[in-house]
Amino acid sequence: MITDMKDHFDIFFRRKPALMLIALKKMSKARYGSLLAKEVDCTYSHAVKILQTLERLGLVVFEKSGRIKLIKLTKKGIEIADNIENIRKLLH
């Protein structure tokens, strides 16, 4: 249990996952994984791994649009992105 909590906590204080949540929040519509990877400057495969973790935590959902998967923040994801943004502002 403690290991699970540590893993969940750690994800928010890594640059790429935090930037992904903020990028998803800034865009009101769902995003493509490849565009999100470019925006946060990481490979597509790394972005997919991060997004899968965020999905398991209930912060993003994948929506199928034909052959394409779009990524959207959940309500919980929006709240966490807001808090990360607030922390980021406090540090600047």
N, C-alpha and C positions, 0 to 999 in steps of 0.2 A: 504494500500500500504506500509506504513512504517513498519507495523508488518511483512508483507511478506519479505521485505528486511532484517529485523532483523533476521528472521528465516533462510534465506539463508546465511547470514553472520555467524551466530552462528554455523552452521554445520561444517564449516571449522576449527573452533578452538576447536573442541572436538577431543579427542585423537583417538577414534576408526574410525570415518569417514576419518580422515586424514590418518591414517595408512592403511586403505583399499585402498584409492586412490594411495598411494605410492606403496603398494604391487601389485596392478593391473598394475601399470606402469612398475615395475621391471620385470614382466613376459610378454614376448612379445605375448604369446598366451592367449586366453580366459581362465577364471578360473571358477571352481565350487564354489558355495556359501559355501558349507561345508568346503572346504579347506581354503577359505578366512577367514571364522569364526575362524578356528583353528589358522591361521597365526597371526591374530590380537587379539587372546585370548578373544573371546566373544562367546556367545551362537549362535546357528544357527538362532533362531528366532530373536534375536537382530540384527544379520547381515542382515537378510532379510529386516527388518524395515529400516535400514540405506541404504541398496541398493535401496529400493523402493524410498526413498527420493532422492538419487543420480540420479536415473532414471528420476524422475519428473523434476529435475534440468538440465537434458540433459547431465549428466556427464558419465553415463554408459548406455549400452544397454544389454538386455538379448537376447541371441540367443539360439533357441531350437536345440538340437542335440538328436533326438529321444525323450526319456522321460526326458532327462537332460537339464537343463538351464545353459548355460555358460554366464559369465559376461565379458564384454569388455569395456574398456574406449572409450569414444568418443574423437574427436579432442579437444573439450573444456575440457573434463576430463583430458586429458594428459597435457594440458596447466596449469590447476589448480594444478595437482599433481606435476608438475615441480616447480611451485611457492611455494607450501607447502614444498617441499624438500629444496628449496633454503632458506626459512625462518628457517627451522630446522637446516640447516648447519650454518647459521648466529648465531643461539643461542648456538651452541656447541663450 
